Amino acid sequence: MPYDRKPCPFCGSRRTQDSASHYGFVSIYFVVCRDCHADGPAKDTRSEAIQAWNTRVYSHDGDGHA
Ligand SMILES: [Zn+2]
């Protein structure tokens, strides 16, 4: 697999998955934890979303600003 997601920073679960939402012609990607339902920062691409998840610090806004 090309992308390697780290365990959830909140609960330590490895049951994470990358997900996407589509708003009209815009798509955003983010990683979610299947155990505690934390979601990572929303990014324009899946690889960016995973990278953001892997490097995230505690923050609740998932609105994508760096
Ligand atoms: Zn979690």
PDB file of the backbone (N, CA, C, O) and the ligand in Angstrom, with CONECT records:
HET     ZN  A 101       1
ATOM      1  N   MET A   1       0.841  -1.193   0.000  1.00  0.00           N
ATOM      2  CA  MET A   1       0.000   0.000   0.000  1.00  0.00           C
ATOM      3  C   MET A   1       0.876   1.243   0.000  1.00  0.00           C
ATOM      4  O   MET A   1       1.867   1.299   0.728  1.00  0.00           O
ATOM      5  N   PRO A   2       0.533   2.224  -0.792  1.00  0.00           N
ATOM      6  CA  PRO A   2       1.395   3.399  -0.930  1.00  0.00           C
ATOM      7  C   PRO A   2       1.356   4.319   0.288  1.00  0.00           C
ATOM      8  O   PRO A   2       2.296   5.078   0.526  1.00  0.00           O
ATOM      9  N   TYR A   3       0.281   4.251   1.052  1.00  0.00           N
ATOM     10  CA  TYR A   3       0.140   5.182   2.159  1.00  0.00           C
ATOM     11  C   TYR A   3       0.131   4.422   3.475  1.00  0.00           C
ATOM     12  O   TYR A   3      -0.492   3.367   3.602  1.00  0.00           O
ATOM     13  N   ASP A   4       0.821   4.970   4.430  1.00  0.00           N
ATOM     14  CA  ASP A   4       0.955   4.314   5.711  1.00  0.00           C
ATOM     15  C   ASP A   4       0.381   5.219   6.794  1.00  0.00           C
ATOM     16  O   ASP A   4       0.953   6.260   7.116  1.00  0.00           O
ATOM     17  N   ARG A   5      -0.739   4.815   7.343  1.00  0.00           N
ATOM     18  CA  ARG A   5      -1.377   5.630   8.375  1.00  0.00           C
ATOM     19  C   ARG A   5      -0.896   5.225   9.749  1.00  0.00           C
ATOM     20  O   ARG A   5      -0.803   4.038  10.063  1.00  0.00           O
ATOM     21  N   LYS A   6      -0.597   6.200  10.550  1.00  0.00           N
ATOM     22  CA  LYS A   6      -0.215   5.922  11.922  1.00  0.00           C
ATOM     23  C   LYS A   6      -1.459   5.631  12.754  1.00  0.00           C
ATOM     24  O   LYS A   6      -2.573   5.980  12.363  1.00  0.00           O
ATOM     25  N   PRO A   7      -1.261   4.985  13.911  1.00  0.00           N
ATOM     26  CA  PRO A   7      -2.407   4.743  14.796  1.00  0.00           C
ATOM     27  C   PRO A   7      -3.057   6.049  15.230  1.00  0.00           C
ATOM     28  O   PRO A   7      -2.446   7.117  15.190  1.00  0.00           O
ATOM     29  N   CYS A   8      -4.298   5.932  15.638  1.00  0.00           N
ATOM     30  CA  CYS A   8      -5.052   7.092  16.096  1.00  0.00           C
ATOM     31  C   CYS A   8      -4.323   7.800  17.246  1.00  0.00           C
ATOM     32  O   CYS A   8      -3.938   7.150  18.218  1.00  0.00           O
ATOM     33  N   PRO A   9      -4.129   9.119  17.147  1.00  0.00           N
ATOM     34  CA  PRO A   9      -3.444   9.849  18.218  1.00  0.00           C
ATOM     35  C   PRO A   9      -4.303   9.982  19.470  1.00  0.00           C
ATOM     36  O   PRO A   9      -3.794  10.351  20.528  1.00  0.00           O
ATOM     37  N   PHE A  10      -5.576   9.692  19.367  1.00  0.00           N
ATOM     38  CA  PHE A  10      -6.492   9.846  20.498  1.00  0.00           C
ATOM     39  C   PHE A  10      -6.636   8.556  21.287  1.00  0.00           C
ATOM     40  O   PHE A  10      -6.554   8.565  22.515  1.00  0.00           O
ATOM     41  N   CYS A  11      -6.849   7.450  20.591  1.00  0.00           N
ATOM     42  CA  CYS A  11      -7.119   6.195  21.300  1.00  0.00           C
ATOM     43  C   CYS A  11      -6.095   5.114  20.977  1.00  0.00           C
ATOM     44  O   CYS A  11      -6.121   4.043  21.583  1.00  0.00           O
ATOM     45  N   GLY A  12      -5.195   5.375  20.035  1.00  0.00           N
ATOM     46  CA  GLY A  12      -4.150   4.415  19.721  1.00  0.00           C
ATOM     47  C   GLY A  12      -4.585   3.304  18.788  1.00  0.00           C
ATOM     48  O   GLY A  12      -3.804   2.400  18.489  1.00  0.00           O
ATOM     49  N   SER A  13      -5.804   3.361  18.334  1.00  0.00           N
ATOM     50  CA  SER A  13      -6.304   2.316  17.450  1.00  0.00           C
ATOM     51  C   SER A  13      -5.593   2.336  16.102  1.00  0.00           C
ATOM     52  O   SER A  13      -5.246   3.400  15.590  1.00  0.00           O
ATOM     53  N   ARG A  14      -5.384   1.172  15.542  1.00  0.00           N
ATOM     54  CA  ARG A  14      -4.865   1.086  14.175  1.00  0.00           C
ATOM     55  C   ARG A  14      -5.998   0.918  13.178  1.00  0.00           C
ATOM     56  O   ARG A  14      -5.752   0.803  11.977  1.00  0.00           O
ATOM     57  N   ARG A  15      -7.203   0.902  13.644  1.00  0.00           N
ATOM     58  CA  ARG A  15      -8.344   0.735  12.735  1.00  0.00           C
ATOM     59  C   ARG A  15      -8.759   2.088  12.172  1.00  0.00           C
ATOM     60  O   ARG A  15      -9.837   2.606  12.461  1.00  0.00           O
ATOM     61  N   THR A  16      -7.878   2.632  11.371  1.00  0.00           N
ATOM     62  CA  THR A  16      -8.164   3.909  10.738  1.00  0.00           C
ATOM     63  C   THR A  16      -8.458   3.667   9.260  1.00  0.00           C
ATOM     64  O   THR A  16      -8.072   2.640   8.703  1.00  0.00           O
ATOM     65  N   GLN A  17      -9.124   4.596   8.649  1.00  0.00           N
ATOM     66  CA  GLN A  17      -9.342   4.485   7.218  1.00  0.00           C
ATOM     67  C   GLN A  17      -9.378   5.872   6.597  1.00  0.00           C
ATOM     68  O   GLN A  17      -9.761   6.849   7.241  1.00  0.00           O
ATOM     69  N   ASP A  18      -8.978   5.940   5.350  1.00  0.00           N
ATOM     70  CA  ASP A  18      -9.108   7.221   4.679  1.00  0.00           C
ATOM     71  C   ASP A  18     -10.469   7.309   4.012  1.00  0.00           C
ATOM     72  O   ASP A  18     -11.017   6.326   3.513  1.00  0.00           O
ATOM     73  N   SER A  19     -10.977   8.499   4.024  1.00  0.00           N
ATOM     74  CA  SER A  19     -12.332   8.730   3.561  1.00  0.00           C
ATOM     75  C   SER A  19     -12.354   9.997   2.717  1.00  0.00           C
ATOM     76  O   SER A  19     -11.392  10.764   2.705  1.00  0.00           O
ATOM     77  N   ALA A  20     -13.443  10.206   2.024  1.00  0.00           N
ATOM     78  CA  ALA A  20     -13.556  11.390   1.193  1.00  0.00           C
ATOM     79  C   ALA A  20     -14.984  11.901   1.221  1.00  0.00           C
ATOM     80  O   ALA A  20     -15.938  11.131   1.335  1.00  0.00           O
ATOM     81  N   SER A  21     -15.111  13.205   1.116  1.00  0.00           N
ATOM     82  CA  SER A  21     -16.422  13.815   0.958  1.00  0.00           C
ATOM     83  C   SER A  21     -16.417  14.637  -0.318  1.00  0.00           C
ATOM     84  O   SER A  21     -15.395  15.213  -0.694  1.00  0.00           O
ATOM     85  N   HIS A  22     -17.532  14.687  -0.963  1.00  0.00           N
ATOM     86  CA  HIS A  22     -17.633  15.398  -2.225  1.00  0.00           C
ATOM     87  C   HIS A  22     -18.713  16.465  -2.106  1.00  0.00           C
ATOM     88  O   HIS A  22     -19.870  16.182  -1.796  1.00  0.00           O
ATOM     89  N   TYR A  23     -18.301  17.682  -2.359  1.00  0.00           N
ATOM     90  CA  TYR A  23     -19.244  18.790  -2.328  1.00  0.00           C
ATOM     91  C   TYR A  23     -19.299  19.389  -3.729  1.00  0.00           C
ATOM     92  O   TYR A  23     -18.452  20.204  -4.094  1.00  0.00           O
ATOM     93  N   GLY A  24     -20.267  18.995  -4.487  1.00  0.00           N
ATOM     94  CA  GLY A  24     -20.324  19.467  -5.856  1.00  0.00           C
ATOM     95  C   GLY A  24     -19.072  19.035  -6.599  1.00  0.00           C
ATOM     96  O   GLY A  24     -18.797  17.842  -6.730  1.00  0.00           O
ATOM     97  N   PHE A  25     -18.330  19.993  -7.074  1.00  0.00           N
ATOM     98  CA  PHE A  25     -17.121  19.672  -7.841  1.00  0.00           C
ATOM     99  C   PHE A  25     -15.878  19.644  -6.973  1.00  0.00           C
ATOM    100  O   PHE A  25     -14.772  19.487  -7.491  1.00  0.00           O
ATOM    101  N   VAL A  26     -16.033  19.792  -5.667  1.00  0.00           N
ATOM    102  CA  VAL A  26     -14.891  19.783  -4.764  1.00  0.00           C
ATOM    103  C   VAL A  26     -14.892  18.483  -3.963  1.00  0.00           C
ATOM    104  O   VAL A  26     -15.925  18.069  -3.438  1.00  0.00           O
ATOM    105  N   SER A  27     -13.731  17.848  -3.873  1.00  0.00           N
ATOM    106  CA  SER A  27     -13.580  16.668  -3.041  1.00  0.00           C
ATOM    107  C   SER A  27     -12.556  16.953  -1.960  1.00  0.00           C
ATOM    108  O   SER A  27     -11.519  17.566  -2.214  1.00  0.00           O
ATOM    109  N   ILE A  28     -12.854  16.508  -0.762  1.00  0.00           N
ATOM    110  CA  ILE A  28     -11.884  16.611   0.317  1.00  0.00           C
ATOM    111  C   ILE A  28     -11.634  15.216   0.881  1.00  0.00           C
ATOM    112  O   ILE A  28     -12.509  14.350   0.874  1.00  0.00           O
ATOM    113  N   TYR A  29     -10.421  15.033   1.365  1.00  0.00           N
ATOM    114  CA  TYR A  29     -10.010  13.739   1.891  1.00  0.00           C
ATOM    115  C   TYR A  29      -9.592  13.893   3.339  1.00  0.00           C
ATOM    116  O   TYR A  29      -9.042  14.921   3.737  1.00  0.00           O
ATOM    117  N   PHE A  30      -9.855  12.874   4.112  1.00  0.00           N
ATOM    118  CA  PHE A  30      -9.478  12.908   5.513  1.00  0.00           C
ATOM    119  C   PHE A  30      -9.407  11.477   6.026  1.00  0.00           C
ATOM    120  O   PHE A  30      -9.956  10.553   5.426  1.00  0.00           O
ATOM    121  N   VAL A  31      -8.714  11.318   7.153  1.00  0.00           N
ATOM    122  CA  VAL A  31      -8.588  10.009   7.787  1.00  0.00           C
ATOM    123  C   VAL A  31      -9.509   9.972   9.000  1.00  0.00           C
ATOM    124  O   VAL A  31      -9.585  10.940   9.755  1.00  0.00           O
ATOM    125  N   VAL A  32     -10.192   8.883   9.182  1.00  0.00           N
ATOM    126  CA  VAL A  32     -11.044   8.730  10.353  1.00  0.00           C
ATOM    127  C   VAL A  32     -10.634   7.487  11.146  1.00  0.00           C
ATOM    128  O   VAL A  32     -10.138   6.505  10.594  1.00  0.00           O
ATOM    129  N   CYS A  33     -10.858   7.566  12.451  1.00  0.00           N
ATOM    130  CA  CYS A  33     -10.629   6.422  13.330  1.00  0.00           C
ATOM    131  C   CYS A  33     -11.940   5.663  13.475  1.00  0.00           C
ATOM    132  O   CYS A  33     -12.976   6.252  13.785  1.00  0.00           O
ATOM    133  N   ARG A  34     -11.890   4.378  13.254  1.00  0.00           N
ATOM    134  CA  ARG A  34     -13.119   3.591  13.310  1.00  0.00           C
ATOM    135  C   ARG A  34     -13.500   3.238  14.743  1.00  0.00           C
ATOM    136  O   ARG A  34     -14.594   2.731  14.988  1.00  0.00           O
ATOM    137  N   ASP A  35     -12.616   3.501  15.677  1.00  0.00           N
ATOM    138  CA  ASP A  35     -12.936   3.183  17.070  1.00  0.00           C
ATOM    139  C   ASP A  35     -13.488   4.386  17.826  1.00  0.00           C
ATOM    140  O   ASP A  35     -14.530   4.282  18.473  1.00  0.00           O
ATOM    141  N   CYS A  36     -12.804   5.524  17.752  1.00  0.00           N
ATOM    142  CA  CYS A  36     -13.281   6.685  18.507  1.00  0.00           C
ATOM    143  C   CYS A  36     -13.860   7.755  17.588  1.00  0.00           C
ATOM    144  O   CYS A  36     -14.336   8.789  18.057  1.00  0.00           O
ATOM    145  N   HIS A  37     -13.822   7.510  16.301  1.00  0.00           N
ATOM    146  CA  HIS A  37     -14.442   8.402  15.317  1.00  0.00           C
ATOM    147  C   HIS A  37     -13.785   9.772  15.243  1.00  0.00           C
ATOM    148  O   HIS A  37     -14.397  10.743  14.798  1.00  0.00           O
ATOM    149  N   ALA A  38     -12.540   9.840  15.681  1.00  0.00           N
ATOM    150  CA  ALA A  38     -11.790  11.066  15.442  1.00  0.00           C
ATOM    151  C   ALA A  38     -11.562  11.209  13.944  1.00  0.00           C
ATOM    152  O   ALA A  38     -11.404  10.223  13.225  1.00  0.00           O
ATOM    153  N   ASP A  39     -11.548  12.441  13.499  1.00  0.00           N
ATOM    154  CA  ASP A  39     -11.235  12.637  12.089  1.00  0.00           C
ATOM    155  C   ASP A  39     -10.066  13.597  11.947  1.00  0.00           C
ATOM    156  O   ASP A  39      -9.915  14.545  12.717  1.00  0.00           O
ATOM    157  N   GLY A  40      -9.255  13.328  10.955  1.00  0.00           N
ATOM    158  CA  GLY A  40      -8.069  14.129  10.717  1.00  0.00           C
ATOM    159  C   GLY A  40      -8.384  15.353   9.878  1.00  0.00           C
ATOM    160  O   GLY A  40      -9.514  15.547   9.427  1.00  0.00           O
ATOM    161  N   PRO A  41      -7.363  16.173   9.677  1.00  0.00           N
ATOM    162  CA  PRO A  41      -7.549  17.380   8.869  1.00  0.00           C
ATOM    163  C   PRO A  41      -7.994  17.042   7.445  1.00  0.00           C
ATOM    164  O   PRO A  41      -7.549  16.053   6.863  1.00  0.00           O
ATOM    165  N   ALA A  42      -8.853  17.853   6.911  1.00  0.00           N
ATOM    166  CA  ALA A  42      -9.330  17.661   5.547  1.00  0.00           C
ATOM    167  C   ALA A  42      -8.343  18.282   4.569  1.00  0.00           C
ATOM    168  O   ALA A  42      -7.902  19.418   4.739  1.00  0.00           O
ATOM    169  N   LYS A  43      -8.012  17.518   3.556  1.00  0.00           N
ATOM    170  CA  LYS A  43      -7.029  17.968   2.565  1.00  0.00           C
ATOM    171  C   LYS A  43      -7.550  17.724   1.160  1.00  0.00           C
ATOM    172  O   LYS A  43      -8.567  17.062   0.956  1.00  0.00           O
ATOM    173  N   ASP A  44      -6.830  18.274   0.203  1.00  0.00           N
ATOM    174  CA  ASP A  44      -7.252  18.157  -1.189  1.00  0.00           C
ATOM    175  C   ASP A  44      -6.972  16.788  -1.783  1.00  0.00           C
ATOM    176  O   ASP A  44      -7.641  16.367  -2.726  1.00  0.00           O
ATOM    177  N   THR A  45      -5.983  16.091  -1.232  1.00  0.00           N
ATOM    178  CA  THR A  45      -5.658  14.775  -1.762  1.00  0.00           C
ATOM    179  C   THR A  45      -5.561  13.774  -0.617  1.00  0.00           C
ATOM    180  O   THR A  45      -5.366  14.143   0.542  1.00  0.00           O
ATOM    181  N   ARG A  46      -5.701  12.515  -0.967  1.00  0.00           N
ATOM    182  CA  ARG A  46      -5.657  11.456   0.030  1.00  0.00           C
ATOM    183  C   ARG A  46      -4.286  11.391   0.698  1.00  0.00           C
ATOM    184  O   ARG A  46      -4.190  11.217   1.912  1.00  0.00           O
ATOM    185  N   SER A  47      -3.226  11.531  -0.100  1.00  0.00           N
ATOM    186  CA  SER A  47      -1.893  11.428   0.483  1.00  0.00           C
ATOM    187  C   SER A  47      -1.631  12.580   1.446  1.00  0.00           C
ATOM    188  O   SER A  47      -0.985  12.394   2.477  1.00  0.00           O
ATOM    189  N   GLU A  48      -2.130  13.774   1.112  1.00  0.00           N
ATOM    190  CA  GLU A  48      -1.985  14.909   2.029  1.00  0.00           C
ATOM    191  C   GLU A  48      -2.768  14.675   3.308  1.00  0.00           C
ATOM    192  O   GLU A  48      -2.305  15.016   4.396  1.00  0.00           O
ATOM    193  N   ALA A  49      -3.941  14.101   3.181  1.00  0.00           N
ATOM    194  CA  ALA A  49      -4.770  13.846   4.349  1.00  0.00           C
ATOM    195  C   ALA A  49      -4.087  12.854   5.289  1.00  0.00           C
ATOM    196  O   ALA A  49      -4.109  13.021   6.508  1.00  0.00           O
ATOM    197  N   ILE A  50      -3.485  11.830   4.710  1.00  0.00           N
ATOM    198  CA  ILE A  50      -2.799  10.831   5.522  1.00  0.00           C
ATOM    199  C   ILE A  50      -1.561  11.435   6.169  1.00  0.00           C
ATOM    200  O   ILE A  50      -1.260  11.163   7.331  1.00  0.00           O
ATOM    201  N   GLN A  51      -0.849  12.254   5.408  1.00  0.00           N
ATOM    202  CA  GLN A  51       0.328  12.914   5.959  1.00  0.00           C
ATOM    203  C   GLN A  51      -0.072  13.826   7.122  1.00  0.00           C
ATOM    204  O   GLN A  51       0.609  13.880   8.146  1.00  0.00           O
ATOM    205  N   ALA A  52      -1.173  14.533   6.950  1.00  0.00           N
ATOM    206  CA  ALA A  52      -1.657  15.420   8.001  1.00  0.00           C
ATOM    207  C   ALA A  52      -2.074  14.618   9.238  1.00  0.00           C
ATOM    208  O   ALA A  52      -1.820  15.027  10.371  1.00  0.00           O
ATOM    209  N   TRP A  53      -2.704  13.492   9.007  1.00  0.00           N
ATOM    210  CA  TRP A  53      -3.096  12.604  10.113  1.00  0.00           C
ATOM    211  C   TRP A  53      -1.858  12.130  10.860  1.00  0.00           C
ATOM    212  O   TRP A  53      -1.833  12.116  12.091  1.00  0.00           O
ATOM    213  N   ASN A  54      -0.846  11.749  10.121  1.00  0.00           N
ATOM    214  CA  ASN A  54       0.374  11.216  10.726  1.00  0.00           C
ATOM    215  C   ASN A  54       1.143  12.261  11.523  1.00  0.00           C
ATOM    216  O   ASN A  54       1.899  11.919  12.433  1.00  0.00           O
ATOM    217  N   THR A  55       0.958  13.505  11.191  1.00  0.00           N
ATOM    218  CA  THR A  55       1.744  14.557  11.834  1.00  0.00           C
ATOM    219  C   THR A  55       0.877  15.467  12.700  1.00  0.00           C
ATOM    220  O   THR A  55       1.333  16.505  13.178  1.00  0.00           O
ATOM    221  N   ARG A  56      -0.352  15.073  12.890  1.00  0.00           N
ATOM    222  CA  ARG A  56      -1.273  15.993  13.539  1.00  0.00           C
ATOM    223  C   ARG A  56      -0.961  16.196  15.018  1.00  0.00           C
ATOM    224  O   ARG A  56      -0.462  15.308  15.710  1.00  0.00           O
ATOM    225  N   VAL A  57      -1.271  17.374  15.454  1.00  0.00           N
ATOM    226  CA  VAL A  57      -1.296  17.658  16.875  1.00  0.00           C
ATOM    227  C   VAL A  57      -2.761  17.854  17.246  1.00  0.00           C
ATOM    228  O   VAL A  57      -3.626  17.940  16.374  1.00  0.00           O
ATOM    229  N   TYR A  58      -3.026  17.923  18.520  1.00  0.00           N
ATOM    230  CA  TYR A  58      -4.410  18.016  18.944  1.00  0.00           C
ATOM    231  C   TYR A  58      -5.059  19.297  18.453  1.00  0.00           C
ATOM    232  O   TYR A  58      -4.597  20.398  18.753  1.00  0.00           O
ATOM    233  N   SER A  59      -6.106  19.145  17.714  1.00  0.00           N
ATOM    234  CA  SER A  59      -6.824  20.274  17.166  1.00  0.00           C
ATOM    235  C   SER A  59      -8.191  19.783  16.733  1.00  0.00           C
ATOM    236  O   SER A  59      -8.322  18.662  16.241  1.00  0.00           O
ATOM    237  N   HIS A  60      -9.176  20.583  16.905  1.00  0.00           N
ATOM    238  CA  HIS A  60     -10.507  20.112  16.577  1.00  0.00           C
ATOM    239  C   HIS A  60     -11.053  20.673  15.282  1.00  0.00           C
ATOM    240  O   HIS A  60     -11.998  20.123  14.717  1.00  0.00           O
ATOM    241  N   ASP A  61     -10.480  21.742  14.812  1.00  0.00           N
ATOM    242  CA  ASP A  61     -11.019  22.245  13.558  1.00  0.00           C
ATOM    243  C   ASP A  61     -10.501  21.371  12.441  1.00  0.00           C
ATOM    244  O   ASP A  61      -9.278  21.269  12.342  1.00  0.00           O
ATOM    245  N   GLY A  62     -11.209  20.784  11.663  1.00  0.00           N
ATOM    246  CA  GLY A  62     -10.675  19.998  10.570  1.00  0.00           C
ATOM    247  C   GLY A  62     -10.805  20.746   9.284  1.00  0.00           C
ATOM    248  O   GLY A  62     -11.070  20.148   8.241  1.00  0.00           O
ATOM    249  N   ASP A  63     -10.626  22.041   9.330  1.00  0.00           N
ATOM    250  CA  ASP A  63     -10.992  22.807   8.146  1.00  0.00           C
ATOM    251  C   ASP A  63      -9.845  22.991   7.161  1.00  0.00           C
ATOM    252  O   ASP A  63      -9.999  23.667   6.144  1.00  0.00           O
ATOM    253  N   GLY A  64      -8.719  22.403   7.454  1.00  0.00           N
ATOM    254  CA  GLY A  64      -7.710  22.311   6.429  1.00  0.00           C
ATOM    255  C   GLY A  64      -6.688  23.420   6.420  1.00  0.00           C
ATOM    256  O   GLY A  64      -5.734  23.352   5.644  1.00  0.00           O
ATOM    257  N   HIS A  65      -6.842  24.457   7.262  1.00  0.00           N
ATOM    258  CA  HIS A  65      -5.785  25.458   7.224  1.00  0.00           C
ATOM    259  C   HIS A  65      -4.570  24.955   7.973  1.00  0.00           C
ATOM    260  O   HIS A  65      -4.678  24.369   9.051  1.00  0.00           O
ATOM    261  N   ALA A  66      -3.432  25.192   7.391  1.00  0.00           N
ATOM    262  CA  ALA A  66      -2.196  24.690   7.986  1.00  0.00           C
ATOM    263  C   ALA A  66      -1.818  25.574   9.139  1.00  0.00           C
ATOM    264  O   ALA A  66      -0.802  25.336   9.792  1.00  0.00           O
TER     265      ALA A  66
HETATM  266 ZN    ZN A 101      -9.245   6.677  17.790  1.00  0.00          ZN2+
END
